[in-house]
Amino acid sequence: MQKYCLALDLKDDPQLIAEYKAYHKNVWPAIIASIKDAGITVLDIYCLGNRMFMIIEATADFSFEKKSAMDAANSTVQEWETLMWKFQQALPWAEPGQKWMLMEKIFELP
């Protein structure tokens, strides 16, 4: 099992943040299926203000490259991602077009 932590910001607008959270209470079934089909077994998103934190646990054969290729070939995932970008904004140090950014693990309880 692999674990990844990622971060992304929402636009700092309380109405948009509330709408984003509402979408995530009823994520489209095809999106859930695409996540599971990529080998992701746990996906949790936390929010504080407009900063989001995602925890992913995935099977040993999971890769972000494979997930990206699957997403690119799935028109429903592309529709969802376009819709979500209405609420999201890249972190200040993100590359152009980069959304969720992988975080560096700096501590683990011994």
C-alpha angles and dihedrals in degrees: 000000000000126000126205132181121201136179136208135161130235121218106272096248119117093212093051091045091052090049092049091052090049091055089053092055088064108027113183112264092234090057092051089049093050091051093050093042089058091059098261110144100174127028119171126173122199126189132203114177102317097329117102128200122196126197117198127186114190143172120269092259094054119117133172089228091057091046091049092052091048091048093049090056094048115082093193091055089048090051091050093048092050090050093048092051087067086071102031133077129191121253112258094254096045121123116245109287093012116132121167109033124208112241125222116242107230103169141028124181107250 
